[in-house]
């Protein structure tokens, strides 16, 4: 297993993050169960970005803050113990908290009030001491992002392994390359799969880098640490959380979010490229590939004969949405002074959607790549559709461009097979000359290069 393959567990201590009676959304709280976003419905990325998951991360961030401050001598160890225990057992209704968040513009303020009330008056003053709402919200968001990125990377490794198998298996399987929607020259399916492989490999590398740089946030009201116990506390906090230690608080410098959004965009784009090609290869008139069959999948409500490429359709839907959400996250980097008025708040839902959609796309793409059906016989049939025209580049190199063009035009004008026209014109070895399998260029060798890169970068 590659050394950078995340386990899917959160980056640091997770007892408080995973435990606790925060209920899963139900009833009025289940406002978004994925009805309009089937690509992520019911998948792990959806669960790990639910309101309940964010709540667990918020209370975990508060508990870790208390423990870190106790280590630094800023609050009594007994207070940290009470806060940690209470945070773990705190029961919060997500829908109710969301409504109360309207008074402050973020959910941390009412959550802190609940936590202070739960720990009692003797410890209440040590809850959230010196921190600001953005410290906790940003930290919780990074915890959620780190966990979901781990899930995405796990599925990306499945995609990569499946594509590597496809590329190797079909290293020399001839098929028509297509440019501007038309047959161009022969290639191999292995080379096409290698292109998908390298795109996903590049995206994987970017997501690994972005995940490893996700930072904790702790700066106090304006990033000066004035009410916190010294400049060493943020590093201690980050270490306890398992997140990166930023050089400075990043309340108004949103690079980590923009970098993560860019990596998620690259990921869905790479997966969407594969899905787009599969949609086209699975067209009735082409029929060179098909999605893995499953009972009830791909059916039409009106046309029982259809087998729609629904996995690819869902992946494409995510790939079309994530870049748009990422634009919002890029624009939110224009934060005013030390704390943004609205731009920071505008990040929350778009980032959640980026994580959800990318997680759904990666899981769906793993299923697609692992079960993709490839039909070399149909590829061979389609290579014959142009009656040798697909190797016109080779003809031009052998006979000269003008003569090759004249012979191709004559065959079309007379409705005669190109082989007969070439033979009548005295061209020898027409069968070999027109064989698409003999004009694959360096395609097999390029597949070898792609597979070598895959092995090097995942070993």
C-alpha positions as CSV (number, residue, x, y, z in Angstrom):
1,X,0.0,0.0,0.0
2,X,1.4,3.5,-0.9
3,X,2.8,5.3,2.1
4,X,0.7,8.4,1.5
5,X,-2.6,6.5,1.4
6,X,-4.7,7.9,4.2
7,X,-6.6,5.6,6.4
8,X,-9.7,7.7,6.3
9,X,-9.4,8.4,10.1
10,X,-9.1,12.0,11.3
11,X,-5.6,13.4,11.5
12,X,-5.3,13.5,15.3
13,X,-7.0,12.3,18.4
14,X,-10.6,11.5,17.5
15,X,-12.4,10.2,20.5
16,X,-14.3,13.5,20.9
17,X,-14.7,13.9,17.2
18,X,-16.3,10.5,16.6
19,X,-18.1,10.0,19.9
20,X,-20.9,11.8,21.5
21,X,-24.7,11.8,21.2
22,X,-25.0,14.4,18.5
23,X,-27.9,12.9,16.6
24,X,-27.8,12.2,12.9
25,X,-30.1,14.5,10.9
26,X,-33.7,13.3,10.9
27,X,-37.0,15.0,10.6
28,X,-36.7,18.7,10.0
29,X,-33.0,18.5,10.3
30,X,-32.7,16.2,7.3
31,X,-33.3,19.0,4.9
32,X,-30.7,17.7,2.4
33,X,-30.5,14.0,2.1
34,X,-29.1,14.1,-1.4
35,X,-32.4,13.9,-3.3
36,X,-31.0,16.4,-5.9
37,X,-27.5,15.1,-5.7
38,X,-27.5,11.3,-6.1
39,X,-23.7,11.2,-6.8
40,X,-23.0,11.5,-3.1
41,X,-26.3,10.2,-1.6
42,X,-25.7,7.7,1.1
43,X,-21.9,7.6,0.7
44,X,-19.3,8.2,3.3
45,X,-18.4,11.7,2.1
46,X,-22.0,12.7,2.7
47,X,-22.0,11.3,6.2
48,X,-18.7,12.9,7.1
49,X,-19.9,16.3,5.9
50,X,-23.3,16.2,7.6
51,X,-24.4,18.8,10.2
52,X,-23.8,16.1,12.9
53,X,-20.3,15.6,11.6
54,X,-19.6,19.4,11.7
55,X,-21.0,19.6,15.2
56,X,-18.8,16.8,16.4
57,X,-15.8,18.6,14.9
58,X,-16.8,21.9,16.6
59,X,-17.1,20.4,20.1
60,X,-13.9,18.5,19.5
61,X,-12.1,21.7,18.6
62,X,-13.4,23.3,21.8
63,X,-12.3,20.3,23.9
64,X,-8.8,20.2,22.4
65,X,-8.5,23.9,23.0
66,X,-9.2,23.4,26.7
67,X,-6.8,20.5,27.0
68,X,-4.1,22.5,25.2
69,X,-4.6,25.5,27.4
70,X,-4.4,23.3,30.5
71,X,-1.0,22.0,29.2
72,X,0.1,25.6,28.8
73,X,-1.0,26.4,32.3
74,X,-3.6,28.9,31.2
75,X,-6.6,27.0,32.8
76,X,-6.7,24.3,35.5
77,X,-6.4,20.7,34.4
78,X,-9.6,20.0,36.2
79,X,-11.4,22.5,34.0
80,X,-10.0,20.8,30.8
81,X,-11.2,17.5,32.1
82,X,-14.7,18.8,32.7
83,X,-14.9,20.5,29.4
84,X,-13.6,17.5,27.5
85,X,-16.0,15.2,29.2
86,X,-19.0,17.5,28.8
87,X,-18.2,18.2,25.1
88,X,-18.1,14.5,24.4
89,X,-21.5,14.0,26.1
90,X,-23.1,17.3,24.9
91,X,-26.4,16.7,23.1
92,X,-27.2,19.4,20.5
93,X,-30.1,19.6,18.0
94,X,-28.5,20.7,14.7
95,X,-31.7,22.4,13.4
96,X,-32.1,24.3,16.6
97,X,-28.5,25.4,16.7
98,X,-28.8,26.6,13.1
99,X,-31.7,28.8,13.9
100,X,-30.0,30.2,17.0
101,X,-26.9,30.9,14.8
102,X,-28.8,33.6,13.0
103,X,-28.4,35.9,16.0
104,X,-24.6,35.8,15.7
105,X,-24.1,34.8,12.1
106,X,-22.3,31.6,13.0
107,X,-23.0,28.4,15.0
108,X,-20.1,28.7,17.4
109,X,-21.6,31.4,19.5
110,X,-24.7,29.5,20.5
111,X,-22.7,26.2,20.8
112,X,-20.3,27.9,23.2
113,X,-23.2,29.1,25.2
114,X,-24.6,25.6,25.4
115,X,-21.2,24.2,26.5
116,X,-20.7,26.9,29.1
117,X,-24.2,26.1,30.5
118,X,-23.4,22.4,30.5
119,X,-20.1,22.7,32.4
120,X,-21.5,24.9,35.1
121,X,-20.6,28.3,36.5
122,X,-17.3,27.2,38.0
123,X,-15.8,26.1,34.7
124,X,-17.8,28.2,32.3
125,X,-15.1,30.9,32.2
126,X,-12.5,28.4,30.9
127,X,-14.6,27.4,27.9
128,X,-13.5,29.0,24.7
129,X,-11.1,31.2,26.7
130,X,-9.3,33.8,24.5
131,X,-10.6,32.2,21.2
132,X,-12.9,33.7,18.6
133,X,-15.7,32.0,16.8
134,X,-13.6,31.8,13.6
135,X,-10.9,29.9,15.4
136,X,-13.3,27.1,16.2
137,X,-15.2,27.2,12.9
138,X,-12.1,27.1,10.8
139,X,-10.4,24.4,12.9
140,X,-13.6,22.2,12.7
141,X,-13.8,22.8,9.0
142,X,-10.2,21.7,8.6
143,X,-10.9,18.6,10.7
144,X,-13.9,17.7,8.5
145,X,-11.9,18.4,5.3
146,X,-9.0,16.3,6.4
147,X,-11.3,13.3,7.2
148,X,-13.2,13.6,3.9
149,X,-10.0,14.1,1.9
150,X,-8.8,10.8,3.4
151,X,-12.0,9.1,2.1
152,X,-11.5,10.6,-1.3
153,X,-7.8,9.6,-1.5
154,X,-8.8,6.0,-0.5
155,X,-11.2,5.8,-3.4
156,X,-8.7,7.5,-5.8
157,X,-6.3,4.7,-5.1
158,X,-9.0,2.3,-6.1
159,X,-9.5,4.3,-9.3
160,X,-5.7,4.4,-10.0
161,X,-5.3,0.7,-9.5
162,X,-8.2,-0.2,-11.8
163,X,-7.0,2.2,-14.5
164,X,-3.5,0.8,-14.3
165,X,-4.9,-2.7,-14.9
166,X,-7.0,-1.5,-17.8
167,X,-4.0,0.3,-19.4
168,X,-1.8,-2.8,-19.1
169,X,-4.4,-5.2,-20.3
170,X,-5.2,-3.1,-23.3
171,X,-1.7,-1.8,-24.0
172,X,-1.9,-2.9,-27.7
173,X,-5.7,-3.0,-28.2
174,X,-6.3,-0.9,-31.4
175,X,-9.1,1.6,-31.5
176,X,-9.9,4.8,-33.3
177,X,-8.5,8.0,-31.7
178,X,-11.0,10.8,-32.1
179,X,-10.4,14.5,-32.5
180,X,-13.1,17.1,-32.8
181,X,-15.6,14.2,-32.6
182,X,-14.3,12.5,-35.7
183,X,-12.0,9.4,-36.2
184,X,-8.4,10.6,-36.5
185,X,-5.7,7.9,-36.4
186,X,-5.4,4.6,-34.7
187,X,-4.5,4.5,-31.0
188,X,-4.9,1.9,-28.3
189,X,-7.4,1.7,-25.5
190,X,-4.5,1.2,-23.2
191,X,-3.2,4.7,-24.1
192,X,-6.6,6.2,-23.5
193,X,-6.8,4.6,-20.1
194,X,-3.2,5.8,-19.5
195,X,-4.4,9.3,-20.0
196,X,-7.1,8.9,-17.5
197,X,-4.6,7.3,-15.1
198,X,-2.1,10.2,-15.3
199,X,-4.9,12.8,-14.8
200,X,-6.1,11.0,-11.7
201,X,-2.5,10.5,-10.5
202,X,-1.7,14.2,-10.8
203,X,-5.0,15.1,-9.0
204,X,-4.1,12.6,-6.2
205,X,-0.8,14.2,-5.7
206,X,-2.3,17.7,-5.4
207,X,-4.9,16.5,-3.0
208,X,-2.3,14.8,-0.8
209,X,-0.4,18.1,-0.7
210,X,-3.5,20.1,0.1
211,X,-4.6,17.7,2.8
212,X,-1.2,17.7,4.5
213,X,-1.2,21.5,4.7
214,X,-4.6,21.9,6.3
215,X,-3.9,24.1,9.3
216,X,-5.4,24.6,12.7
217,X,-6.7,28.1,13.4
218,X,-6.0,30.0,16.7
219,X,-5.5,33.7,16.8
220,X,-8.1,35.3,19.0
221,X,-10.2,38.3,18.2
222,X,-7.9,39.8,15.5
223,X,-5.1,37.3,15.2
224,X,-2.8,38.8,17.8
225,X,-3.1,36.0,20.4
226,X,-3.7,38.8,22.9
227,X,-6.1,36.9,25.1
228,X,-4.3,33.6,24.6
229,X,-1.4,32.2,26.6
230,X,1.6,33.1,24.4
231,X,2.7,32.5,20.8
232,X,3.5,28.8,21.5
233,X,-0.2,27.9,22.0
234,X,-1.2,27.6,18.3
235,X,1.6,25.1,17.7
236,X,0.5,23.0,20.7
237,X,-3.1,23.2,19.5
238,X,-2.3,22.1,16.0
239,X,-0.2,19.2,17.3
240,X,-3.0,18.0,19.5
241,X,-5.4,18.2,16.6
242,X,-3.0,16.6,14.1
243,X,-3.4,19.6,11.8
244,X,-0.6,21.7,10.3
245,X,0.8,24.6,12.3
246,X,0.4,27.8,10.4
247,X,3.1,30.5,10.6
248,X,0.3,33.1,11.4
249,X,-3.4,33.0,12.1
250,X,-5.1,32.9,8.7
251,X,-8.4,34.6,9.5
252,X,-8.1,37.0,6.6
253,X,-5.7,34.9,4.4
254,X,-7.7,32.1,2.9
255,X,-5.0,30.3,1.0
256,X,-5.7,26.9,2.7
257,X,-9.3,26.9,1.6
258,X,-8.5,28.0,-1.9
259,X,-5.7,25.4,-2.2
260,X,-8.0,22.7,-1.1
261,X,-10.8,23.8,-3.5
262,X,-8.3,23.8,-6.4
263,X,-7.2,20.2,-5.5
264,X,-10.8,19.1,-5.3
265,X,-11.5,20.8,-8.7
266,X,-8.6,19.0,-10.3
267,X,-9.8,15.7,-8.9
268,X,-13.3,16.0,-10.2
269,X,-12.0,17.2,-13.5
270,X,-9.8,14.2,-13.9
271,X,-12.6,11.9,-12.9
272,X,-15.0,13.8,-15.1
273,X,-12.7,13.4,-18.2
274,X,-12.8,9.6,-17.8
275,X,-16.6,9.7,-17.3
276,X,-17.1,11.9,-20.4
277,X,-15.1,9.5,-22.6
278,X,-17.1,6.5,-21.2
279,X,-20.4,8.2,-22.1
280,X,-19.2,8.6,-25.7
281,X,-17.7,5.1,-25.9
282,X,-20.9,3.6,-24.6
283,X,-23.1,5.3,-27.2
284,X,-25.2,2.8,-29.2
285,X,-23.5,3.7,-32.4
286,X,-20.0,3.3,-30.9
287,X,-20.5,0.6,-28.3
288,X,-16.8,0.2,-27.5
289,X,-17.2,0.2,-23.8
290,X,-20.0,-0.2,-21.2
291,X,-20.4,0.5,-17.5
292,X,-20.5,-2.4,-15.1
293,X,-23.9,-4.0,-15.1
294,X,-26.1,-4.0,-12.0
295,X,-29.7,-4.8,-11.5
296,X,-31.9,-1.8,-12.2
297,X,-29.0,0.4,-13.0
298,X,-29.2,2.5,-16.2
299,X,-32.9,1.9,-16.8
300,X,-35.1,4.4,-18.5
301,X,-38.6,5.3,-17.2
302,X,-39.9,5.4,-20.8
303,X,-37.5,3.2,-22.9
304,X,-36.8,-0.3,-21.5
305,X,-34.2,-1.0,-24.1
306,X,-31.8,1.6,-22.8
307,X,-28.8,1.0,-20.6
308,X,-27.8,4.5,-19.6
309,X,-24.3,5.3,-18.4
310,X,-25.5,6.6,-15.0
311,X,-22.2,6.2,-13.1
312,X,-20.5,8.5,-15.7
313,X,-23.5,10.9,-15.7
314,X,-23.2,11.3,-11.9
315,X,-19.5,11.8,-12.0
316,X,-19.9,14.4,-14.8
317,X,-22.5,16.2,-12.7
318,X,-20.1,16.6,-9.9
319,X,-17.2,17.6,-12.2
320,X,-19.4,20.4,-13.6
321,X,-20.4,21.7,-10.2
322,X,-17.2,21.7,-8.2
323,X,-15.3,24.3,-10.2
324,X,-18.3,26.7,-9.8
325,X,-18.3,26.3,-6.0
326,X,-14.5,26.7,-6.1
327,X,-14.9,30.1,-7.8
328,X,-16.9,31.2,-4.7
329,X,-14.1,30.0,-2.5
330,X,-11.5,31.8,-4.6
331,X,-13.5,35.0,-4.4
332,X,-13.9,34.7,-0.7
333,X,-10.2,35.3,-0.4
334,X,-10.9,39.0,-0.8
335,X,-11.4,39.3,3.0
336,X,-11.5,42.8,4.5
337,X,-8.7,43.6,7.0
338,X,-8.3,41.0,9.7
339,X,-11.8,39.4,9.7
340,X,-14.1,39.3,6.7
341,X,-17.7,40.5,6.7
342,X,-19.5,37.8,4.8
343,X,-16.8,36.4,2.6
344,X,-15.7,34.0,5.3
345,X,-19.3,33.0,5.9
346,X,-19.8,32.4,2.2
347,X,-17.1,29.7,2.2
348,X,-18.9,27.2,4.4
349,X,-21.6,25.7,2.2
350,X,-19.5,25.8,-1.1
351,X,-16.6,24.0,0.6
352,X,-19.0,21.4,2.0
353,X,-20.4,20.8,-1.4
354,X,-17.0,20.5,-3.0
355,X,-16.1,17.9,-0.4
356,X,-19.3,16.0,-0.8
357,X,-19.4,16.1,-4.6
358,X,-15.7,15.1,-4.9
359,X,-16.2,12.3,-2.4
360,X,-19.2,11.0,-4.4
361,X,-17.4,11.3,-7.7
362,X,-14.4,9.4,-6.4
363,X,-16.5,6.6,-4.9
364,X,-18.5,6.3,-8.1
365,X,-15.5,6.5,-10.3
366,X,-13.9,3.6,-8.4
367,X,-17.0,1.5,-9.1
368,X,-16.9,2.5,-12.8
369,X,-13.2,1.9,-13.4
370,X,-13.2,-1.4,-11.5
371,X,-16.1,-2.8,-13.6
372,X,-15.7,-1.1,-16.9
373,X,-16.4,-3.5,-19.8
374,X,-14.2,-3.0,-22.9
375,X,-15.1,-4.5,-26.4
376,X,-12.0,-4.9,-28.6
377,X,-14.1,-6.5,-31.3
378,X,-16.3,-3.5,-31.6
379,X,-13.2,-1.2,-31.7
380,X,-11.9,-3.3,-34.6
381,X,-15.2,-2.9,-36.4
382,X,-15.2,0.9,-36.0
383,X,-11.6,1.1,-37.3
384,X,-12.9,-0.2,-40.6
385,X,-15.7,2.4,-41.0
386,X,-13.5,4.7,-43.1
387,X,-12.3,1.9,-45.3
388,X,-8.7,2.7,-44.6
389,X,-9.1,6.4,-44.4
390,X,-8.1,6.3,-40.7
391,X,-4.5,5.6,-41.9
392,X,-4.5,8.4,-44.4
393,X,-1.6,10.0,-42.5
394,X,0.4,6.9,-43.2
395,X,-0.6,6.9,-46.9
396,X,0.5,10.5,-47.2
397,X,3.9,9.6,-45.7
398,X,4.3,6.6,-48.1
399,X,2.9,8.0,-51.3
400,X,3.1,11.7,-50.9
401,X,0.2,13.9,-49.8
402,X,-1.1,14.8,-53.2
403,X,-1.1,11.3,-54.6
404,X,-2.7,9.9,-51.4
405,X,-5.4,12.6,-51.5
406,X,-6.1,11.8,-55.1
407,X,-6.5,8.1,-54.4
408,X,-8.7,8.6,-51.4
409,X,-10.9,11.0,-53.5
410,X,-11.1,8.5,-56.3
411,X,-12.2,5.7,-54.0
412,X,-14.9,7.9,-52.6
413,X,-16.0,9.1,-56.0
414,X,-16.2,5.6,-57.5
415,X,-17.6,3.9,-54.4
416,X,-14.8,1.4,-54.7
417,X,-12.8,-0.2,-51.8
418,X,-9.6,1.7,-51.2
419,X,-7.6,-1.5,-51.4
420,X,-8.8,-2.0,-55.0
421,X,-8.0,1.6,-56.0
422,X,-4.5,1.3,-54.5
423,X,-3.9,-2.0,-56.3
424,X,-5.1,-0.6,-59.6
425,X,-2.7,2.3,-59.2
426,X,0.2,0.0,-58.6
427,X,0.6,0.4,-54.9
428,X,2.0,-2.8,-53.4
429,X,1.2,-4.2,-50.0
430,X,-2.2,-2.5,-49.7
431,X,-3.4,-4.8,-46.9
432,X,-0.5,-4.1,-44.7
433,X,-0.5,-0.4,-45.5
434,X,-4.2,-0.1,-44.5
435,X,-4.0,-2.2,-41.4
436,X,-4.8,0.2,-38.4
437,X,-3.0,-2.2,-36.0
438,X,0.2,-1.5,-37.9
439,X,0.0,2.3,-37.4
440,X,-0.1,2.7,-33.6
441,X,3.0,4.8,-33.4
442,X,4.5,4.7,-29.9
443,X,1.2,4.0,-28.2
444,X,2.2,0.8,-26.4
445,X,5.5,2.3,-25.3
446,X,3.7,5.4,-24.0
447,X,1.5,3.1,-21.9
448,X,4.6,1.6,-20.4
449,X,5.8,5.1,-19.5
450,X,2.5,5.9,-17.8
451,X,2.5,2.6,-15.9
452,X,6.1,3.2,-14.8
453,X,5.1,6.7,-13.5
454,X,2.2,5.2,-11.6
455,X,4.4,2.6,-9.9
456,X,7.1,5.2,-9.1
457,X,4.6,7.6,-7.6
458,X,2.6,5.1,-5.6
459,X,5.3,2.9,-4.2
